[in-house]
Structure formats: structure tokens, C-alpha cells
Amino acid sequence: MADTNQRIIFADFLLASFESKPVASQSKSELELLIFAGLVNSKILSLTSSDFDIGRKLVIPASRVASLRYRYRLNHQKNETEFGAFVNEILFLGFSDQSGLLKLAIEDAFYRDMFASELRKTGTVPDTSFNKSIIQVDPELARKCIENMAGANAEEMAKLITQGIKKRKASNFALAAATFIASTTSATLANFIAS
């Protein structure tokens, strides 16, 4: 499961945490989160793995992993890393046949909530009626929200989405993402895509 170096990093993380807050003063849920954070920080666990896969490694239900992942992101993730990780979590599924809405799959609950929060700022409530992991939204609103979330990282966003297209090579993903990116009015994104 882990090499010696990862185990040392994990142990150092826990010991440093216990120096600032003794074990006896922490609740069971705080200790679970601390251990989960140690496993992630030591790279024994990767947050890019699915809840199911992490659950199998830890021998806990996927729902428990989802809760730990969410709490980890709330407590340990720095704002400047949120956007790049968020873009890597988006799967473009295509467009709804009837309404023309863009379908995005965002399995990670933290990022799904982050995106939904950004959509609500525009006065839009995302449609998750089909499946909570699949958000159907107007393509222009999705573009604006993702661009707002990217801020100065708009060029990085375009790179990450483009890498996703190449990595997944699914025709519906490529079509949806290419159409989505091409619809942007951002000079930064347009220049990147044109190059």
C-alpha cells in the first residue's frame, strides 16, 4: 500500500498534528479526518481516485469516503489550488437533446457544490434532477461561471480542458468540450485555443 518514504511522511504529519492538539482532546471524527489528511498528504491516497476505490483501500463505504473527502477539501485545500483541481473533475457529457443544455458530470461533491454556488450567484439553480452528479446548465452560463472561477487562471483552464479532451478521447466529450471552449468570448481563452 505504501513505501517507506510515504509511511515516514504520514507518521511525521500525524506527530506534528498531535503536538499542536493532543490525541485525547480530539473527537473520533477529527481523528478520522486527520488520518485521512495524512494519507492524502503522504500520497498513500490520491484524491483523483474514486470514492469506491479509496473505500476499498480503507475498507470503508464509499459514502464515508465522500464525507471525508468533502471535509478534507473544506479544511485543507488552499484556494489557489481549487480551480485546477476543479477543472480536472469536470466531465463534459454533451448536450441535452431536448433543451440544448450542457451536461456536466462532477462526481466530487465539494466541487459540485462549488460550481453550483457560482451558478447561484448568477441567479440560476442548476438542474440536477436526473442525477445529483450530473448538472445540466445553459452553456453560456456554465462558461461564465467557470471563467469567473478561473479568474487569472483562464489560460490554465483552457489547457486543462484541452488536456482532458486528449486524455479521454471520447467523441461526445470532445464535441461538447470543443463546442464549449469555442463559444467563449474571453480573449485569453480564444487566443489560447487559436494557437
Number of C-alpha atoms within 10 A of each C-alpha: 7 13 8 8 10 17 17 13 17 22 16 14 18 18 14 11 14 15 9 8 11 11 15 9 10 13 10 11 10 13 15 13 18 19 17 21 23 22 21 16 16 20 15 17 19 13 14 12 10 15 22 17 16 20 17 13 12 13 11 13 14 17 12 14 21 20 14 20 21 15 17 18 16 12 11 10 11 10 9 10 9 15 21 15 14 20 21 15 18 18 20 25 21 22 20 12 8 6 10 13 18 23 22 24 19 22 17 20 15 19 20 21 12 16 19 19 16 21 19 13 10 11 9 14 15 19 16 15 10 9 10 14 15 22 25 25 23 17 21 15 15 23 18 17 20 19 19 13 19 20 12 11 17 20 19 17 23 21 16 16 21 16 13 21 21 12 10 11 12 14 12 14 20 21 17 22 22 16 13 17 20 14 14 17 12 16 11 15 21 16 11 14 16 7 5
